[in-house]
């Protein structure tokens, strides 16, 4: 498989020699597809093979940017993360057969996480499958993904339709090019290019919105909980802030909608990654409005995040996601619902007590943790008081690093303009608790919808391409890191500024803490310890394997020198420190082989 140019290049004049493209008065099917890719994608993530060679050649020969990865799952994972970090539809391409089947884990993750992306693949000929072909349409359908199988009748219109379906339905769509069409001219002239219609959610009636407005009018302690549905809705964040200000409400978010409406009145993450003292405030709410968040068991903190007497209202575009706690459910786009609620509440009086700013003004929000002040995390890590400050040793009782202190230290060292990308695994509980993000598209959780690990490195590629102005920080475990190792090279190649943080417990930590703790044999749960910093240096990165908090000075030095390139920080952490969300999942008696989905 051939690596092609990875960064945007200026358009080149028509080439001569053996790579020259034949002049055609009528485009071939791949050329027609390429024309739509130029309209809708920037860039294309992919890996070349027999089934997509003609498409890729048509694009790269004219200077279109192709970001190459080293595994086909990485192409889809990168396109997925590109959307999460930028809000734009991602595009990926791989070949047929094994190239397609290699994408299925990442494709299923995108489907379950409701990520709009288009995956362009090769496929069996229109005349019938060859001896090595499989039912790719059926396999995609099993992952919940529709396929548009092209023919030679205006394929450009078919591909535009696939993009429209992906965007309007918030889901991935596969576009398949049969192999016997890769050099065939289209048989009908292309239809006139139509402008892409802006997605306009349906208007809501007063009767549909009134039950929610009525509950909020009389609320003394209203709480608005926003998920990615607010972030993805045009004008959603602004409408959320306007409603919160009108009600004097406090805010909370899912982990992937952090800071969606700014910091004022924000209690942070609702769910397993919430800080306990702030979750206690959430439990005091008398009316809770949940907007565009899945309310899965983990997000609900196994039913404990809201008080038992709270009235819970829910808004979601998918009626199937109605939660059993929701007394009123409104099937609607989050932004549309927020604007309708704002209009309805503006037309009538609110109960007394809002003039002073409401609950938000009365309720102080506990500060975030800091290494500069005594904190329960410091004490758990064995902190030593030195003068007026606190200098944590950063070690757990077994002598290995305490991951909580390491995550807290990263908050102060990493550049403020950053995007966190977290692979799946036990370790995901610490960075959300200890580290802040600049906005709502700055904390990506990949693999959690499908309960997978091993998508971290290529997802970091997509995030780095989407936001090259920021430092992309991949947070991974050793198990998932080894699984995705091929695309460490891709990340080193693509990232202008990147950090890889490996919480390395020499184990599959989720299984260790759930099953070894119950008496199962741990032999298959343990991993021979790897020096990821050394592997990173082999690919051209800088890096260290830290043994103490003081060793993080090497990362600080890299930041001080401009944070250019990629730095790999291998943290050999203790197996004895169990993340809070994992403790709660076990206490809740709800099986969670991997971290549960987050919005």
Number of C-alpha atoms within 10 A of each C-alpha: 9 9 13 17 14 19 16 14 13 10 12 11 9 12 12 9 6 6 10 10 13 9 8 8 7 15 18 21 26 26 24 22 25 22 16 18 23 14 9 17 20 19 23 26 29 31 27 22 18 15 26 25 19 18 25 24 19 18 20 18 17 15 17 26 24 24 27 29 29 19 21 27 27 33 32 36 31 34 35 33 29 28 20 29 23 16 15 19 24 33 29 28 33 30 25 25 18 13 21 24 18 19 21 18 22 26 30 23 25 29 24 18 22 19 25 27 30 29 26 29 27 28 28 23 15 14 9 10 13 9 7 8 14 17 11 20 17 13 16 22 13 12 17 16 20 21 21 17 19 21 17 20 15 19 27 25 18 19 26 19 14 21 28 20 18 23 21 14 15 18 23 34 30 27 24 25 29 24 20 15 20 21 13 16 19 21 15 11 12 15 10 7 10 8 6 11 8 10 12 11 16 10 11 17 9 13 8 16 19 15 15 24 20 14 18 25 17 17 24 19 23 28 33 23 28 33 28 27 23 30 26 19 18 18 15 25 23 18 23 27 20 16 20 23 17 17 29 24 28 27 29 28 30 29 26 23 30 28 27 26 25 16 12 14 22 22 25 27 26 28 27 30 24 26 20 15 12 20 22 15 20 26 17 18 23 21 25 29 21 24 30 29 25 25 28 17 19 25 25 16 21 19 16 16 22 25 18 13 11 18 21 24 25 26 29 23 17 13 12 8 17 20 16 9 16 17 14 18 23 22 18 23 25 33 25 21 27 26 19 22 22 19 14 16 19 12 9 10 10 17 13 12 14 18 11 11 14 22 21 23 14 11 12 12 17 11 9 13 18 18 18 12 13 17 15 11 19 24 13 17 22 18 20 15 12 9 7 8 12 18 19 26 17 26 23 20 14 12 12 19 27 30 29 25 26 23 19 21 19 17 18 15 16 20 19 13 13 24 28 26 27 28 28 28 26 25 28 22 21 20 21 21 21 22 18 20 17 15 18 23 23 26 26 26 24 29 30 22 21 21 17 21 23 26 31 32 32 33 33 38 34 33 34 29 27 23 19 17 14 21 26 31 26 27 24 29 30 30 24 20 26 15 15 22 22 16 24 24 20 22 30 26 20 23 24 19 23 28 30 29 24 25 28 29 27 19 21 22 26 21 20 21 22 20 16 15 11 9 8 12 11 15 10 10 18 15 15 9 12 16 18 24 23 18 17 23 16 11 16 15 22 21 23 20 19 20 17 19 18 12 13 19 13 16 22 16 12 19 18 13 9 10 20 15 19 27 26 26 27 25 28 23 26 20 20 14 19 20 19 16 21 22 13 15 21 14 10 13 9 12 11 15 15 20 26 20 21 26 23
